[in-house]
Amino acid sequence: MPRGRTRRTALVTVTCALALTGAMVLAGCGGGDDPDAGTNGVGKLPAGKIQSRTRAAAEGAAAVRLSGTVVTSGRTYRLDMRLKAGGGTGSVTSQGAAFRLLRIGQELYLKAGPDFWDHADGDGGGDGAVGKLDGKYVKVPQGDPAYRKFSGFTDKDVLLDGLLTLHGTLATEGHHDQAGTPTIRITGDKGSGGTLDVSLQGTPYPLRLVRAGGAGTLRFSDWGENFALTKPSASDTVDYGKQLPAS
């Protein structure tokens, strides 16, 4: 082959290779790519429909774990709860006192240390009847105000229904990431009414919620992952009676 033709052929080959490499680089950098490509598609929906889809997904899930803070009635609660239809279990911390909650069906148990029960003991020493509750699972009477107050933390449907609501005009606020999972963020009133990150992988579950008015931030995980609820043994349980000490 003549030398000139060989050089032209080599030049064309190199040019094509460079063009192909450039296209691959652009594709790898996301140049012009659709950010919703390969996702579940909810990122393309209006904010109202995204909220409806994620609420339906949450309601249909068999179980969930939620962790973070909830501010209600001027008090901050730090939660780490696992919830399902039959009940829930986990830890709650408020005003420096930590306690565990366990609900199986209609039976609610509370387990706490001295920091919690000292508020309830009139003497503050925990050496009376209240002292016997320290470190035990206490069965909470259904007529006790504590039952109504704390059982909501163990009720998946009640808790999620009250939390997964954004206030004001809904809008989308771009694509984000939660622990390696791509999300679409929706807001109420540009964020003042809360923000919610919704998974773009698989089922559009809610993954992170910032509540309106600084009322706490929660993360949701382990969607659909079942867990055991085991009734505490009789030796580890105290039935206090009709009403717990006010705490």
N, C-alpha and C positions, 0 to 999 in steps of 0.2 A: 504494500500500500504506500503511495507517495507520502513523504514526510509532512506536507501541508495538510493533507486530509487526516493524517493521524493526529496532528495537533488540534485540528478543529473537533475531531471526535472526542478527544480527551477533555477539551474545554467544555463541550456540551455535557459530558458526563459529570464533570465537577460542578457545573452550574446547576444541573438537575439535583445533584446530591445536596448542594447547599440550600436550594429551594425547599427540598423535602425536609431537611433538618430544621430549617426555619419554621416550617409549618408545624412540625412536631413540637418545637419549643413553645410556639404560641399556644398550641393546644394544651401543652402541659402547664402553662401559666394561666390557663383559663381565659385566654384572649378571645373575647366574643362568645364564650360559652354561656349556656343557659344555667343559672345557679340551681334551678329546680330539676335539671336533667338527672335521671337516676334516683330521684326521691319519690316519696309517696304522692306528690303532686299538690298537697294542701297549700304549699307556699304560693300557688298561683290564684288561690281563692280570695274573695273579699274577707275582711277581718271577721265579720259577723258569722260567716259560714265556717271559718276556721274555729271560732269559739264553739259553735254548735258541734262540729266534728270531734273536737277534743273532749268536750263534756260527755258526748255519747261514748267515746272510747273509754273514758274514766269510769263511767257508770257500768259499762259492760265488762270491765276487767274483774277477774276473780279476787285479786289481792293487790296491795300496793304498800310501799314503805314511804313514809314522809318524814322529813327532818328539817329543823329550822326553828323559827320563832313565830309566835302568834301573840299579838297585843290585843287584849280585850278588857274592857272596863278599867282601863288604866293600869293593868297588870300584864307583865310580859311572861309568857310561858315558852320554855325551850323544850321542843318535842323531838322524840325519836320513836315513832310508832309504826307497827306493822298491822295492817287492817285487812279484814275480809268480811264476807257476809255474816259469818257466825260469831264475830267478835273481833277482838284485837288485843295487842299487848305491846308494852314498851315503857319508856321512861319519860318523865316530865320533871322539869326543874322550874321553880318560881320563887323569887325572893330569897335565894340561897338555899332553899330546901328542895331536896330531890325525893321523888317517890316513883314507884312502879305501879302501872295499872294493868289489870288482866280482866277481860270480860269474855265469858263463854255463855252464849245465849243471853239470858236475862241476868245471870249472876256476875256481879262486879266485885273484884277484889282490889284492895289497895295495900301496897307494901311500902313502908317508909321507915326511916331511921329517926334518931332522937331530934334532929333539927326540925323535922316536920311535926312530930308529936309534942314537942315541948311547947309549941304554940297552943296546943289543945289542952295541956295539963294546967289546971289552975295554979298549981304550986311551981310549975316550970321545972320540977325535978324529975318527973317521969317515974316516981317511986310508988304511985298509986295504981289504980286500975289501968290507966293509960300506959304505964310502964310495961305492962304485959303485951302491948301492941307492937312494941319496938322490934323491927326485923321480922315480923310475922305478916302473912297475908290476912288482911282483915276483910271479912265479907261485909260489903256496904249494904245496909238495908235499903230497899227500893223507895221507902218513904222518906229517907234522909235527904236533906238538901244536897249533900255531897254526891249522891247518886246522879241526880240530874246534872250537876255541874261537871262531873268527871266522866260520866258515861259517854258524853258527846265526843271526847277525845278518842274513844275506842270504836266509834260508829262510822264506818267508811262512807256510807251514803250521806249521812247528816253532815259530816265534816267536809266532804268534798263539795256538797251542794252549797254550803255556806262560804267556801273558800274560792271556788273556781268561777268567780263573777267579777268582771271588770266594770267599772262605773264610767258613765259618760259616753262620748262618741268613740266608737271603735275604729282603729286604723292599724295597718301593718307598719313595722319599723325595721325592716331589713332582715337579712339572714345572720344567724349567730351560731354559737357552738356551746354545748353543755357537756362537759366531760367527754369530749370526742364525738358527740352526736350532733350533727347539724340540726339547727332549729330555725323556725320562723317565729319572730316575735310580734305579738299583737299588744296594743296599748289601749287604755281608756283615757280619753282627754289628754292625749300626748304624754301619757305616763303618770299624770297626777291621779288618774283613776285606777292605777295599777298596771302591771305588765305581766305577760304570760309567754313563756317560751314553749313552743310545741314541736315535738319531734318530727323531723322530715324523713326518718327512717322507719319503715314498717308501719305499725299502727300509730296514728297521730296522738300519742299520749302527751299530757302536759308534763314538763320536766322541771320548770322553775317558775315560781310565782313571787312577784313583789307586790304586796298588798297596798291598796290606796292609803294615803295619809300616814305612811310610816308604820302601818299596823303589822309589820313582820315580813319575813322572806322565808319561803319554803321550797325544798327540793323534793321531787318525786322520783322514785326508782323502784326496781323489782316488780314492775307491773306484771300481773298474772302469775307471779311465783308463789305457790301455795306454801303454807307453813303450819306447824302444829300448835294447837291451843290445848295445853294440858292443865287439868284442874289440880291445884296444890293439894298435897297430902293433908290428912286431918291433923297430924302433929305440927304442921306448919301453918295452920289456919286458926284464926280466932273469930268467933261469931260474937261481936260486941253487944248485939241486942237491937233495939228498935232505932237507936240514933247514935251516931258517932259524936265524939266531942267536937265542938265548933273549932275549926282550925283555919 
